[in-house]
Amino acid sequence: MGDVEVHALRGLSLKVRPGEVMSIMGPSGSGKSTLMNMLGALDRPSTGEYYLDGECVSELSDDQLADIRSRKVGFIFQTFNLLPRASAMANVDLPLRYAGMRSGRSAIAKKALEQVGLGDRIDHRPNELSGGQQQRVAIARALVNNPAIVLADEPTGNLDTKSGDEIMELLLGLNKERDVTLIIVTHDPEIAERTDRIVVIRDGVVETDK
């Protein structure tokens, strides 16, 4: 920031086990967003190394990072981030299209929607779906490429309690079924308590890890 050097993360060291369900907590400005961007291969660390599924991604180019994200990372956002004019099927198909898949995409996207309980909503647009259903579409989209890791940023933050509980049950169930690594950034201690491990970040370092 001009002449001011900001250390969003300060020598943070963290290891996430395959198939683990982990929550990341911390106050605003603690470094959670920066850490999330690093884990999702959206940003590169200025120093240090980051290995994703055994592959060092710390010094990759932007195109190489995009390829890593396409193959190994699924994102679930608080605000869903669905294409408003596209059907549920088209939204879930998008990662397959970006990955260069030429045939069989529709069947794979449909199966992903069926797995999240939306097999009868494949032609509906986001404005024709409830918040919980939109988040289910986002989950199907995140999982359609069979990623090594799924990053969920406040996945229940825009949902009512019932829908939020259903989404957490779905995520935890998919974790057990697929053994996909699940990392959830949350401010909700009740959500965090449902994960295997809680990591609290403060001032760019791990304050507690239990």
Rosetta constraint file for C-alpha pairs under 8 A:
AtomPair CA 1 CA 5 HARMONIC 6.32 0.50
AtomPair CA 1 CA 6 HARMONIC 7.13 0.50
AtomPair CA 7 CA 204 HARMONIC 7.32 0.50
AtomPair CA 8 CA 29 HARMONIC 7.97 0.50
AtomPair CA 8 CA 30 HARMONIC 7.47 0.50
AtomPair CA 8 CA 31 HARMONIC 5.29 0.50
AtomPair CA 8 CA 34 HARMONIC 6.70 0.50
AtomPair CA 8 CA 203 HARMONIC 7.42 0.50
AtomPair CA 8 CA 204 HARMONIC 5.46 0.50
AtomPair CA 9 CA 31 HARMONIC 5.94 0.50
AtomPair CA 9 CA 34 HARMONIC 7.39 0.50
AtomPair CA 9 CA 35 HARMONIC 7.46 0.50
AtomPair CA 9 CA 203 HARMONIC 7.31 0.50
AtomPair CA 9 CA 204 HARMONIC 3.87 0.50
AtomPair CA 9 CA 205 HARMONIC 6.28 0.50
AtomPair CA 10 CA 203 HARMONIC 7.68 0.50
AtomPair CA 10 CA 204 HARMONIC 5.03 0.50
AtomPair CA 10 CA 205 HARMONIC 5.80 0.50
AtomPair CA 11 CA 48 HARMONIC 7.94 0.50
AtomPair CA 11 CA 204 HARMONIC 7.73 0.50
AtomPair CA 11 CA 205 HARMONIC 6.85 0.50
AtomPair CA 12 CA 204 HARMONIC 6.67 0.50
AtomPair CA 12 CA 205 HARMONIC 4.93 0.50
AtomPair CA 12 CA 206 HARMONIC 6.39 0.50
AtomPair CA 13 CA 205 HARMONIC 7.90 0.50
AtomPair CA 13 CA 206 HARMONIC 7.63 0.50
AtomPair CA 16 CA 20 HARMONIC 6.92 0.50
AtomPair CA 16 CA 22 HARMONIC 7.96 0.50
AtomPair CA 17 CA 181 HARMONIC 7.60 0.50
AtomPair CA 18 CA 179 HARMONIC 7.69 0.50
AtomPair CA 18 CA 180 HARMONIC 7.22 0.50
AtomPair CA 18 CA 181 HARMONIC 5.57 0.50
AtomPair CA 19 CA 175 HARMONIC 7.00 0.50
AtomPair CA 19 CA 179 HARMONIC 4.70 0.50
AtomPair CA 19 CA 180 HARMONIC 4.92 0.50
AtomPair CA 19 CA 181 HARMONIC 4.11 0.50
AtomPair CA 19 CA 182 HARMONIC 7.10 0.50
AtomPair CA 20 CA 179 HARMONIC 7.92 0.50
AtomPair CA 20 CA 180 HARMONIC 7.56 0.50
AtomPair CA 20 CA 181 HARMONIC 5.03 0.50
AtomPair CA 20 CA 182 HARMONIC 6.24 0.50
AtomPair CA 20 CA 183 HARMONIC 7.96 0.50
AtomPair CA 20 CA 196 HARMONIC 6.84 0.50
AtomPair CA 21 CA 172 HARMONIC 7.90 0.50
AtomPair CA 21 CA 175 HARMONIC 7.59 0.50
AtomPair CA 21 CA 181 HARMONIC 6.09 0.50
AtomPair CA 21 CA 182 HARMONIC 4.71 0.50
AtomPair CA 21 CA 183 HARMONIC 5.90 0.50
AtomPair CA 21 CA 184 HARMONIC 7.79 0.50
AtomPair CA 21 CA 195 HARMONIC 5.36 0.50
AtomPair CA 21 CA 196 HARMONIC 5.30 0.50
AtomPair CA 21 CA 197 HARMONIC 6.70 0.50
AtomPair CA 22 CA 182 HARMONIC 6.30 0.50
AtomPair CA 22 CA 183 HARMONIC 4.84 0.50
AtomPair CA 22 CA 184 HARMONIC 6.23 0.50
AtomPair CA 22 CA 192 HARMONIC 7.94 0.50
AtomPair CA 22 CA 195 HARMONIC 5.60 0.50
AtomPair CA 22 CA 196 HARMONIC 5.80 0.50
AtomPair CA 22 CA 197 HARMONIC 4.79 0.50
AtomPair CA 22 CA 198 HARMONIC 5.92 0.50
AtomPair CA 22 CA 199 HARMONIC 7.37 0.50
AtomPair CA 23 CA 183 HARMONIC 5.62 0.50
AtomPair CA 23 CA 184 HARMONIC 4.57 0.50
AtomPair CA 23 CA 185 HARMONIC 5.66 0.50
AtomPair CA 23 CA 186 HARMONIC 6.83 0.50
AtomPair CA 23 CA 192 HARMONIC 5.51 0.50
AtomPair CA 23 CA 195 HARMONIC 6.29 0.50
AtomPair CA 23 CA 197 HARMONIC 6.29 0.50
AtomPair CA 23 CA 198 HARMONIC 4.95 0.50
AtomPair CA 23 CA 199 HARMONIC 6.17 0.50
AtomPair CA 24 CA 32 HARMONIC 7.17 0.50
AtomPair CA 24 CA 183 HARMONIC 7.29 0.50
AtomPair CA 24 CA 184 HARMONIC 6.10 0.50
AtomPair CA 24 CA 185 HARMONIC 4.72 0.50
AtomPair CA 24 CA 186 HARMONIC 6.37 0.50
AtomPair CA 24 CA 192 HARMONIC 7.84 0.50
AtomPair CA 24 CA 198 HARMONIC 6.09 0.50
AtomPair CA 24 CA 199 HARMONIC 4.93 0.50
AtomPair CA 24 CA 200 HARMONIC 5.83 0.50
AtomPair CA 24 CA 201 HARMONIC 7.12 0.50
AtomPair CA 25 CA 32 HARMONIC 7.29 0.50
AtomPair CA 25 CA 185 HARMONIC 6.16 0.50
AtomPair CA 25 CA 186 HARMONIC 5.73 0.50
AtomPair CA 25 CA 187 HARMONIC 6.00 0.50
AtomPair CA 25 CA 192 HARMONIC 7.96 0.50
AtomPair CA 25 CA 198 HARMONIC 7.32 0.50
AtomPair CA 25 CA 199 HARMONIC 6.23 0.50
AtomPair CA 25 CA 200 HARMONIC 4.70 0.50
AtomPair CA 25 CA 201 HARMONIC 6.14 0.50
AtomPair CA 26 CA 30 HARMONIC 5.89 0.50
AtomPair CA 26 CA 32 HARMONIC 6.86 0.50
AtomPair CA 26 CA 187 HARMONIC 7.29 0.50
AtomPair CA 26 CA 200 HARMONIC 5.31 0.50
AtomPair CA 26 CA 201 HARMONIC 4.92 0.50
AtomPair CA 26 CA 202 HARMONIC 5.87 0.50
AtomPair CA 27 CA 201 HARMONIC 7.80 0.50
AtomPair CA 27 CA 202 HARMONIC 6.91 0.50
AtomPair CA 28 CA 32 HARMONIC 7.98 0.50
AtomPair CA 29 CA 203 HARMONIC 7.23 0.50
AtomPair CA 30 CA 201 HARMONIC 5.87 0.50
AtomPair CA 30 CA 202 HARMONIC 4.53 0.50
AtomPair CA 30 CA 203 HARMONIC 4.68 0.50
AtomPair CA 30 CA 204 HARMONIC 5.57 0.50
AtomPair CA 31 CA 35 HARMONIC 6.07 0.50
AtomPair CA 31 CA 201 HARMONIC 6.79 0.50
AtomPair CA 31 CA 202 HARMONIC 7.06 0.50
AtomPair CA 31 CA 203 HARMONIC 6.63 0.50
AtomPair CA 31 CA 204 HARMONIC 5.02 0.50
AtomPair CA 31 CA 205 HARMONIC 7.94 0.50
AtomPair CA 32 CA 36 HARMONIC 6.06 0.50
AtomPair CA 32 CA 185 HARMONIC 7.47 0.50
AtomPair CA 32 CA 201 HARMONIC 6.69 0.50
AtomPair CA 33 CA 37 HARMONIC 6.14 0.50
AtomPair CA 34 CA 38 HARMONIC 6.23 0.50
AtomPair CA 34 CA 43 HARMONIC 7.87 0.50
AtomPair CA 35 CA 39 HARMONIC 6.15 0.50
AtomPair CA 36 CA 40 HARMONIC 6.09 0.50
AtomPair CA 36 CA 151 HARMONIC 7.55 0.50
AtomPair CA 36 CA 185 HARMONIC 7.93 0.50
AtomPair CA 37 CA 41 HARMONIC 6.14 0.50
AtomPair CA 37 CA 42 HARMONIC 4.90 0.50
AtomPair CA 37 CA 43 HARMONIC 5.44 0.50
AtomPair CA 38 CA 42 HARMONIC 5.99 0.50
AtomPair CA 38 CA 43 HARMONIC 5.05 0.50
AtomPair CA 38 CA 44 HARMONIC 6.10 0.50
AtomPair CA 38 CA 45 HARMONIC 6.92 0.50
AtomPair CA 38 CA 50 HARMONIC 7.89 0.50
AtomPair CA 39 CA 50 HARMONIC 7.93 0.50
AtomPair CA 39 CA 52 HARMONIC 7.69 0.50
AtomPair CA 40 CA 69 HARMONIC 6.78 0.50
AtomPair CA 40 CA 73 HARMONIC 6.28 0.50
AtomPair CA 40 CA 75 HARMONIC 7.92 0.50
AtomPair CA 40 CA 151 HARMONIC 7.06 0.50
AtomPair CA 41 CA 57 HARMONIC 7.24 0.50
AtomPair CA 41 CA 65 HARMONIC 5.94 0.50
AtomPair CA 41 CA 66 HARMONIC 7.82 0.50
AtomPair CA 41 CA 68 HARMONIC 7.26 0.50
AtomPair CA 41 CA 69 HARMONIC 6.33 0.50
AtomPair CA 42 CA 65 HARMONIC 7.13 0.50
AtomPair CA 42 CA 66 HARMONIC 7.98 0.50
AtomPair CA 42 CA 69 HARMONIC 7.90 0.50
AtomPair CA 44 CA 57 HARMONIC 7.68 0.50
AtomPair CA 44 CA 58 HARMONIC 5.50 0.50
AtomPair CA 44 CA 59 HARMONIC 6.97 0.50
AtomPair CA 45 CA 49 HARMONIC 7.15 0.50
AtomPair CA 45 CA 50 HARMONIC 7.78 0.50
AtomPair CA 45 CA 58 HARMONIC 6.25 0.50
AtomPair CA 48 CA 58 HARMONIC 7.54 0.50
AtomPair CA 49 CA 56 HARMONIC 7.00 0.50
AtomPair CA 49 CA 57 HARMONIC 7.62 0.50
AtomPair CA 49 CA 58 HARMONIC 5.33 0.50
AtomPair CA 50 CA 56 HARMONIC 5.77 0.50
AtomPair CA 50 CA 57 HARMONIC 5.93 0.50
AtomPair CA 50 CA 58 HARMONIC 5.37 0.50
AtomPair CA 51 CA 55 HARMONIC 5.05 0.50
AtomPair CA 51 CA 56 HARMONIC 4.25 0.50
AtomPair CA 51 CA 57 HARMONIC 5.95 0.50
AtomPair CA 51 CA 58 HARMONIC 7.45 0.50
AtomPair CA 52 CA 56 HARMONIC 6.36 0.50
AtomPair CA 52 CA 57 HARMONIC 6.78 0.50
AtomPair CA 53 CA 72 HARMONIC 7.89 0.50
AtomPair CA 53 CA 148 HARMONIC 6.73 0.50
AtomPair CA 57 CA 65 HARMONIC 7.17 0.50
AtomPair CA 60 CA 64 HARMONIC 5.67 0.50
AtomPair CA 60 CA 65 HARMONIC 6.06 0.50
AtomPair CA 61 CA 65 HARMONIC 6.12 0.50
AtomPair CA 62 CA 66 HARMONIC 6.18 0.50
AtomPair CA 63 CA 67 HARMONIC 6.32 0.50
AtomPair CA 64 CA 68 HARMONIC 6.26 0.50
AtomPair CA 65 CA 69 HARMONIC 6.19 0.50
AtomPair CA 66 CA 70 HARMONIC 6.14 0.50
AtomPair CA 67 CA 71 HARMONIC 6.26 0.50
AtomPair CA 67 CA 99 HARMONIC 7.90 0.50
AtomPair CA 68 CA 72 HARMONIC 5.68 0.50
AtomPair CA 68 CA 73 HARMONIC 7.23 0.50
AtomPair CA 69 CA 73 HARMONIC 4.81 0.50
AtomPair CA 69 CA 74 HARMONIC 7.42 0.50
AtomPair CA 70 CA 74 HARMONIC 7.93 0.50
AtomPair CA 70 CA 95 HARMONIC 6.84 0.50
AtomPair CA 70 CA 98 HARMONIC 7.31 0.50
AtomPair CA 70 CA 99 HARMONIC 6.12 0.50
AtomPair CA 70 CA 145 HARMONIC 7.68 0.50
AtomPair CA 71 CA 99 HARMONIC 7.34 0.50
AtomPair CA 71 CA 145 HARMONIC 6.63 0.50
AtomPair CA 71 CA 146 HARMONIC 7.84 0.50
AtomPair CA 71 CA 147 HARMONIC 6.14 0.50
AtomPair CA 72 CA 145 HARMONIC 7.82 0.50
AtomPair CA 72 CA 146 HARMONIC 7.47 0.50
AtomPair CA 72 CA 147 HARMONIC 4.20 0.50
AtomPair CA 72 CA 148 HARMONIC 4.94 0.50
AtomPair CA 72 CA 149 HARMONIC 6.36 0.50
AtomPair CA 73 CA 142 HARMONIC 7.70 0.50
AtomPair CA 73 CA 147 HARMONIC 5.03 0.50
AtomPair CA 73 CA 148 HARMONIC 6.21 0.50
AtomPair CA 73 CA 149 HARMONIC 5.17 0.50
AtomPair CA 73 CA 150 HARMONIC 5.75 0.50
AtomPair CA 73 CA 151 HARMONIC 7.40 0.50
AtomPair CA 74 CA 141 HARMONIC 7.70 0.50
AtomPair CA 74 CA 142 HARMONIC 4.14 0.50
AtomPair CA 74 CA 143 HARMONIC 6.05 0.50
AtomPair CA 74 CA 145 HARMONIC 7.91 0.50
AtomPair CA 74 CA 147 HARMONIC 5.91 0.50
AtomPair CA 74 CA 149 HARMONIC 6.34 0.50
AtomPair CA 74 CA 150 HARMONIC 4.51 0.50
AtomPair CA 74 CA 151 HARMONIC 6.18 0.50
AtomPair CA 75 CA 142 HARMONIC 5.34 0.50
AtomPair CA 75 CA 150 HARMONIC 5.84 0.50
AtomPair CA 75 CA 151 HARMONIC 5.03 0.50
AtomPair CA 75 CA 152 HARMONIC 6.01 0.50
AtomPair CA 75 CA 153 HARMONIC 7.94 0.50
AtomPair CA 76 CA 80 HARMONIC 6.80 0.50
AtomPair CA 76 CA 135 HARMONIC 7.94 0.50
AtomPair CA 76 CA 138 HARMONIC 6.01 0.50
AtomPair CA 76 CA 139 HARMONIC 6.17 0.50
AtomPair CA 76 CA 142 HARMONIC 6.32 0.50
AtomPair CA 76 CA 150 HARMONIC 7.46 0.50
AtomPair CA 76 CA 151 HARMONIC 6.16 0.50
AtomPair CA 76 CA 152 HARMONIC 4.52 0.50
AtomPair CA 76 CA 153 HARMONIC 6.22 0.50
AtomPair CA 76 CA 155 HARMONIC 6.44 0.50
AtomPair CA 77 CA 81 HARMONIC 6.64 0.50
AtomPair CA 77 CA 138 HARMONIC 7.69 0.50
AtomPair CA 77 CA 152 HARMONIC 6.00 0.50
AtomPair CA 77 CA 153 HARMONIC 5.09 0.50
AtomPair CA 77 CA 154 HARMONIC 6.70 0.50
AtomPair CA 77 CA 155 HARMONIC 5.81 0.50
AtomPair CA 78 CA 152 HARMONIC 7.85 0.50
AtomPair CA 78 CA 153 HARMONIC 5.83 0.50
AtomPair CA 78 CA 154 HARMONIC 5.05 0.50
AtomPair CA 78 CA 155 HARMONIC 4.72 0.50
AtomPair CA 78 CA 156 HARMONIC 6.57 0.50
AtomPair CA 78 CA 157 HARMONIC 5.80 0.50
AtomPair CA 78 CA 158 HARMONIC 6.21 0.50
AtomPair CA 79 CA 158 HARMONIC 6.89 0.50
AtomPair CA 80 CA 134 HARMONIC 6.59 0.50
AtomPair CA 80 CA 135 HARMONIC 5.75 0.50
AtomPair CA 80 CA 138 HARMONIC 5.88 0.50
AtomPair CA 81 CA 138 HARMONIC 7.64 0.50
AtomPair CA 82 CA 91 HARMONIC 6.49 0.50
AtomPair CA 82 CA 126 HARMONIC 7.03 0.50
AtomPair CA 82 CA 134 HARMONIC 7.77 0.50
AtomPair CA 82 CA 138 HARMONIC 7.03 0.50
AtomPair CA 83 CA 91 HARMONIC 6.41 0.50
AtomPair CA 83 CA 126 HARMONIC 7.66 0.50
AtomPair CA 84 CA 125 HARMONIC 6.59 0.50
AtomPair CA 84 CA 126 HARMONIC 5.73 0.50
AtomPair CA 84 CA 127 HARMONIC 7.10 0.50
AtomPair CA 85 CA 125 HARMONIC 6.40 0.50
AtomPair CA 85 CA 126 HARMONIC 7.68 0.50
AtomPair CA 86 CA 90 HARMONIC 5.68 0.50
AtomPair CA 86 CA 91 HARMONIC 6.22 0.50
AtomPair CA 86 CA 125 HARMONIC 5.78 0.50
AtomPair CA 86 CA 126 HARMONIC 7.67 0.50
AtomPair CA 87 CA 91 HARMONIC 6.23 0.50
AtomPair CA 87 CA 122 HARMONIC 6.66 0.50
AtomPair CA 87 CA 123 HARMONIC 5.11 0.50
AtomPair CA 87 CA 124 HARMONIC 5.14 0.50
AtomPair CA 87 CA 125 HARMONIC 4.32 0.50
AtomPair CA 87 CA 126 HARMONIC 7.06 0.50
AtomPair CA 88 CA 92 HARMONIC 6.29 0.50
AtomPair CA 88 CA 121 HARMONIC 7.07 0.50
AtomPair CA 88 CA 122 HARMONIC 5.06 0.50
AtomPair CA 88 CA 123 HARMONIC 5.96 0.50
AtomPair CA 88 CA 124 HARMONIC 5.81 0.50
AtomPair CA 88 CA 125 HARMONIC 5.90 0.50
AtomPair CA 88 CA 126 HARMONIC 7.03 0.50
AtomPair CA 88 CA 137 HARMONIC 6.22 0.50
AtomPair CA 89 CA 93 HARMONIC 6.02 0.50
AtomPair CA 89 CA 106 HARMONIC 7.42 0.50
AtomPair CA 89 CA 109 HARMONIC 6.09 0.50
AtomPair CA 89 CA 110 HARMONIC 6.51 0.50
AtomPair CA 89 CA 113 HARMONIC 7.60 0.50
AtomPair CA 89 CA 122 HARMONIC 5.03 0.50
AtomPair CA 89 CA 123 HARMONIC 6.31 0.50
AtomPair CA 90 CA 94 HARMONIC 6.29 0.50
AtomPair CA 91 CA 137 HARMONIC 7.59 0.50
AtomPair CA 91 CA 141 HARMONIC 6.80 0.50
AtomPair CA 92 CA 96 HARMONIC 7.92 0.50
AtomPair CA 92 CA 109 HARMONIC 5.61 0.50
AtomPair CA 92 CA 112 HARMONIC 7.82 0.50
AtomPair CA 92 CA 113 HARMONIC 7.81 0.50
AtomPair CA 92 CA 137 HARMONIC 6.87 0.50
AtomPair CA 92 CA 138 HARMONIC 7.48 0.50
AtomPair CA 92 CA 140 HARMONIC 6.28 0.50
AtomPair CA 92 CA 141 HARMONIC 4.24 0.50
AtomPair CA 92 CA 142 HARMONIC 7.95 0.50
AtomPair CA 92 CA 144 HARMONIC 7.00 0.50
AtomPair CA 93 CA 97 HARMONIC 6.31 0.50
AtomPair CA 93 CA 105 HARMONIC 6.35 0.50
AtomPair CA 93 CA 106 HARMONIC 6.86 0.50
AtomPair CA 93 CA 109 HARMONIC 5.46 0.50
AtomPair CA 93 CA 141 HARMONIC 7.26 0.50
AtomPair CA 93 CA 144 HARMONIC 7.95 0.50
AtomPair CA 94 CA 98 HARMONIC 6.26 0.50
AtomPair CA 94 CA 141 HARMONIC 7.70 0.50
AtomPair CA 95 CA 99 HARMONIC 6.06 0.50
AtomPair CA 95 CA 141 HARMONIC 7.03 0.50
AtomPair CA 95 CA 144 HARMONIC 7.40 0.50
AtomPair CA 95 CA 145 HARMONIC 6.98 0.50
AtomPair CA 96 CA 100 HARMONIC 6.53 0.50
AtomPair CA 96 CA 101 HARMONIC 5.62 0.50
AtomPair CA 96 CA 105 HARMONIC 6.51 0.50
AtomPair CA 96 CA 144 HARMONIC 7.44 0.50
AtomPair CA 96 CA 145 HARMONIC 6.67 0.50
AtomPair CA 97 CA 101 HARMONIC 5.64 0.50
AtomPair CA 97 CA 102 HARMONIC 7.32 0.50
AtomPair CA 97 CA 105 HARMONIC 7.73 0.50
AtomPair CA 101 CA 105 HARMONIC 6.90 0.50
AtomPair CA 104 CA 108 HARMONIC 6.51 0.50
AtomPair CA 105 CA 109 HARMONIC 6.06 0.50
AtomPair CA 106 CA 110 HARMONIC 5.99 0.50
AtomPair CA 107 CA 111 HARMONIC 6.16 0.50
AtomPair CA 108 CA 112 HARMONIC 6.26 0.50
AtomPair CA 108 CA 144 HARMONIC 7.19 0.50
AtomPair CA 109 CA 113 HARMONIC 6.34 0.50
AtomPair CA 109 CA 140 HARMONIC 7.83 0.50
AtomPair CA 109 CA 141 HARMONIC 7.94 0.50
AtomPair CA 109 CA 144 HARMONIC 6.65 0.50
AtomPair CA 110 CA 114 HARMONIC 6.19 0.50
AtomPair CA 110 CA 119 HARMONIC 6.80 0.50
AtomPair CA 110 CA 122 HARMONIC 6.98 0.50
AtomPair CA 111 CA 115 HARMONIC 6.20 0.50
AtomPair CA 111 CA 119 HARMONIC 7.67 0.50
AtomPair CA 112 CA 116 HARMONIC 6.71 0.50
AtomPair CA 112 CA 140 HARMONIC 5.22 0.50
AtomPair CA 112 CA 141 HARMONIC 7.63 0.50
AtomPair CA 112 CA 143 HARMONIC 7.44 0.50
AtomPair CA 112 CA 144 HARMONIC 6.02 0.50
AtomPair CA 113 CA 117 HARMONIC 6.39 0.50
AtomPair CA 113 CA 118 HARMONIC 5.06 0.50
AtomPair CA 113 CA 119 HARMONIC 5.51 0.50
AtomPair CA 113 CA 122 HARMONIC 7.04 0.50
AtomPair CA 113 CA 136 HARMONIC 7.82 0.50
AtomPair CA 113 CA 137 HARMONIC 6.69 0.50
AtomPair CA 113 CA 140 HARMONIC 5.68 0.50
AtomPair CA 114 CA 118 HARMONIC 5.17 0.50
AtomPair CA 114 CA 119 HARMONIC 4.17 0.50
AtomPair CA 114 CA 120 HARMONIC 7.92 0.50
AtomPair CA 115 CA 119 HARMONIC 7.79 0.50
AtomPair CA 115 CA 140 HARMONIC 7.68 0.50
AtomPair CA 116 CA 136 HARMONIC 5.94 0.50
AtomPair CA 116 CA 137 HARMONIC 7.64 0.50
AtomPair CA 116 CA 139 HARMONIC 7.62 0.50
AtomPair CA 116 CA 140 HARMONIC 6.53 0.50
AtomPair CA 116 CA 170 HARMONIC 7.22 0.50
AtomPair CA 117 CA 136 HARMONIC 7.87 0.50
AtomPair CA 118 CA 122 HARMONIC 6.63 0.50
AtomPair CA 118 CA 133 HARMONIC 7.55 0.50
AtomPair CA 118 CA 136 HARMONIC 7.62 0.50
AtomPair CA 118 CA 137 HARMONIC 7.74 0.50
AtomPair CA 124 CA 128 HARMONIC 5.88 0.50
AtomPair CA 124 CA 129 HARMONIC 7.00 0.50
AtomPair CA 125 CA 129 HARMONIC 6.89 0.50
AtomPair CA 126 CA 130 HARMONIC 7.89 0.50
AtomPair CA 126 CA 134 HARMONIC 6.12 0.50
AtomPair CA 129 CA 133 HARMONIC 5.65 0.50
AtomPair CA 129 CA 134 HARMONIC 6.01 0.50
AtomPair CA 130 CA 134 HARMONIC 6.15 0.50
AtomPair CA 131 CA 135 HARMONIC 6.27 0.50
AtomPair CA 131 CA 158 HARMONIC 7.55 0.50
AtomPair CA 131 CA 159 HARMONIC 6.31 0.50
AtomPair CA 131 CA 163 HARMONIC 7.88 0.50
AtomPair CA 132 CA 136 HARMONIC 6.30 0.50
AtomPair CA 132 CA 159 HARMONIC 6.56 0.50
AtomPair CA 132 CA 163 HARMONIC 5.35 0.50
AtomPair CA 132 CA 164 HARMONIC 7.37 0.50
AtomPair CA 132 CA 167 HARMONIC 7.16 0.50
AtomPair CA 133 CA 137 HARMONIC 6.36 0.50
AtomPair CA 134 CA 138 HARMONIC 6.34 0.50
AtomPair CA 135 CA 139 HARMONIC 6.17 0.50
AtomPair CA 135 CA 155 HARMONIC 7.60 0.50
AtomPair CA 135 CA 167 HARMONIC 7.56 0.50
AtomPair CA 136 CA 140 HARMONIC 6.19 0.50
AtomPair CA 136 CA 167 HARMONIC 7.26 0.50
AtomPair CA 137 CA 141 HARMONIC 6.17 0.50
AtomPair CA 138 CA 142 HARMONIC 6.17 0.50
AtomPair CA 139 CA 143 HARMONIC 6.26 0.50
AtomPair CA 140 CA 144 HARMONIC 5.88 0.50
AtomPair CA 142 CA 147 HARMONIC 7.80 0.50
AtomPair CA 142 CA 150 HARMONIC 6.98 0.50
AtomPair CA 143 CA 147 HARMONIC 6.30 0.50
AtomPair CA 143 CA 150 HARMONIC 7.59 0.50
AtomPair CA 147 CA 180 HARMONIC 7.33 0.50
AtomPair CA 148 CA 180 HARMONIC 5.95 0.50
AtomPair CA 148 CA 181 HARMONIC 6.37 0.50
AtomPair CA 149 CA 180 HARMONIC 5.99 0.50
AtomPair CA 149 CA 181 HARMONIC 4.67 0.50
AtomPair CA 149 CA 182 HARMONIC 5.98 0.50
AtomPair CA 149 CA 183 HARMONIC 7.61 0.50
AtomPair CA 150 CA 180 HARMONIC 7.14 0.50
AtomPair CA 150 CA 181 HARMONIC 6.13 0.50
AtomPair CA 150 CA 182 HARMONIC 4.95 0.50
AtomPair CA 150 CA 183 HARMONIC 6.28 0.50
AtomPair CA 151 CA 182 HARMONIC 6.17 0.50
AtomPair CA 151 CA 183 HARMONIC 4.99 0.50
AtomPair CA 151 CA 184 HARMONIC 6.05 0.50
AtomPair CA 151 CA 185 HARMONIC 7.88 0.50
AtomPair CA 152 CA 182 HARMONIC 7.51 0.50
AtomPair CA 152 CA 183 HARMONIC 6.15 0.50
AtomPair CA 152 CA 184 HARMONIC 4.69 0.50
AtomPair CA 152 CA 185 HARMONIC 6.26 0.50
AtomPair CA 153 CA 184 HARMONIC 5.95 0.50
AtomPair CA 153 CA 185 HARMONIC 4.90 0.50
AtomPair CA 153 CA 186 HARMONIC 6.79 0.50
AtomPair CA 154 CA 184 HARMONIC 6.89 0.50
AtomPair CA 154 CA 185 HARMONIC 5.59 0.50
AtomPair CA 154 CA 186 HARMONIC 4.97 0.50
AtomPair CA 154 CA 187 HARMONIC 7.52 0.50
AtomPair CA 155 CA 164 HARMONIC 7.98 0.50
AtomPair CA 155 CA 167 HARMONIC 7.86 0.50
AtomPair CA 155 CA 184 HARMONIC 7.66 0.50
AtomPair CA 155 CA 186 HARMONIC 7.98 0.50
AtomPair CA 156 CA 160 HARMONIC 7.90 0.50
AtomPair CA 156 CA 163 HARMONIC 7.77 0.50
AtomPair CA 156 CA 164 HARMONIC 4.81 0.50
AtomPair CA 156 CA 167 HARMONIC 7.01 0.50
AtomPair CA 156 CA 168 HARMONIC 7.69 0.50
AtomPair CA 157 CA 164 HARMONIC 7.75 0.50
AtomPair CA 159 CA 163 HARMONIC 5.83 0.50
AtomPair CA 159 CA 164 HARMONIC 5.47 0.50
AtomPair CA 160 CA 164 HARMONIC 5.92 0.50
AtomPair CA 161 CA 165 HARMONIC 6.12 0.50
AtomPair CA 162 CA 166 HARMONIC 6.31 0.50
AtomPair CA 163 CA 167 HARMONIC 6.20 0.50
AtomPair CA 164 CA 168 HARMONIC 6.26 0.50
AtomPair CA 165 CA 169 HARMONIC 6.16 0.50
AtomPair CA 166 CA 170 HARMONIC 6.13 0.50
AtomPair CA 167 CA 171 HARMONIC 6.14 0.50
AtomPair CA 168 CA 172 HARMONIC 6.05 0.50
AtomPair CA 168 CA 191 HARMONIC 7.79 0.50
AtomPair CA 169 CA 173 HARMONIC 5.92 0.50
AtomPair CA 170 CA 174 HARMONIC 6.09 0.50
AtomPair CA 171 CA 175 HARMONIC 6.15 0.50
AtomPair CA 172 CA 176 HARMONIC 6.41 0.50
AtomPair CA 173 CA 177 HARMONIC 6.11 0.50
AtomPair CA 174 CA 178 HARMONIC 5.77 0.50
AtomPair CA 174 CA 179 HARMONIC 7.51 0.50
AtomPair CA 174 CA 180 HARMONIC 7.60 0.50
AtomPair CA 175 CA 179 HARMONIC 4.93 0.50
AtomPair CA 175 CA 180 HARMONIC 5.15 0.50
AtomPair CA 175 CA 181 HARMONIC 6.87 0.50
AtomPair CA 175 CA 182 HARMONIC 6.90 0.50
AtomPair CA 176 CA 180 HARMONIC 7.63 0.50
AtomPair CA 186 CA 191 HARMONIC 7.20 0.50
AtomPair CA 186 CA 192 HARMONIC 6.98 0.50
AtomPair CA 188 CA 192 HARMONIC 6.43 0.50
AtomPair CA 189 CA 193 HARMONIC 6.06 0.50
AtomPair CA 190 CA 194 HARMONIC 6.81 0.50
AtomPair CA 191 CA 195 HARMONIC 7.28 0.50
AtomPair CA 192 CA 197 HARMONIC 7.93 0.50
AtomPair CA 192 CA 198 HARMONIC 6.36 0.50
AtomPair CA 193 CA 198 HARMONIC 7.55 0.50
AtomPair CA 197 CA 209 HARMONIC 7.22 0.50
AtomPair CA 197 CA 210 HARMONIC 5.57 0.50
AtomPair CA 198 CA 208 HARMONIC 7.83 0.50
AtomPair CA 198 CA 209 HARMONIC 5.87 0.50
AtomPair CA 198 CA 210 HARMONIC 5.45 0.50
AtomPair CA 199 CA 206 HARMONIC 6.85 0.50
AtomPair CA 199 CA 207 HARMONIC 7.61 0.50
AtomPair CA 199 CA 208 HARMONIC 5.79 0.50
AtomPair CA 199 CA 209 HARMONIC 4.46 0.50
AtomPair CA 199 CA 210 HARMONIC 6.56 0.50
AtomPair CA 200 CA 206 HARMONIC 5.95 0.50
AtomPair CA 200 CA 207 HARMONIC 5.50 0.50
AtomPair CA 200 CA 208 HARMONIC 5.18 0.50
AtomPair CA 200 CA 209 HARMONIC 6.45 0.50
AtomPair CA 201 CA 205 HARMONIC 5.63 0.50
AtomPair CA 201 CA 206 HARMONIC 4.68 0.50
AtomPair CA 201 CA 207 HARMONIC 5.47 0.50
AtomPair CA 201 CA 208 HARMONIC 7.33 0.50
AtomPair CA 202 CA 206 HARMONIC 6.43 0.50
AtomPair CA 202 CA 207 HARMONIC 5.88 0.50
